[in-house]
Amino acid sequence: MKQNIILFKALSDPTRYKILELLLEGEKCVCEIFPHVKRTQGTVSTQLGKLESWRILESRRDGKKIFYKLKDHTICDLFKAVGNKKGNILKKDCCGCKGD
């Protein structure tokens, strides 16, 4: 139950929602994420840190870049449930997990 509350809390913030929506497409570098959400790199990094601490995302370093991807694939189901516009992505492979 606690993890479900954390997932909804993550989706309640517009910046985090946009980050998670983008990561449905797969792993992304911070430099690819912050222009998409139209926030500063610092703001995005802060939100990515929260999502990682909540075990929703995981990261890996490649040289100077840090790449993020979904760790908790329940996010895919939540985006499906709310009828997200990226539903067509979710019908096939979603962020590395198998969709319907």
C-alpha positions, 0 to 999 in steps of 0.5 A: 500500500505504501508504494502505491501512495508513493506512485500517486504522489509521484504523478501528482506533480506536473514536472514528475508526471512529464518526466515519467511520461517521457520515460515510458519511451525508454531510458533517457539522459538528463539532457534529453529530459529537461527540455521536454518538461520545460524546467531548468536542469536543476529542477529536473535533477531534483525531481529525478532524485526524488523519483529515484529515492522512491524507487520508481526510477533507476539510473546509470552513469555513462561518462559524464552523463546520467541515464534514467529509466523506469524501475517500477513498471506499475507506472505503465499501468497507471498511465494506461488506467488514466487513458494517457495520450501515449496509450499506443506506446503502452499497447506494445513494449512499455519502457522495457516491460511487456504491455497488452 
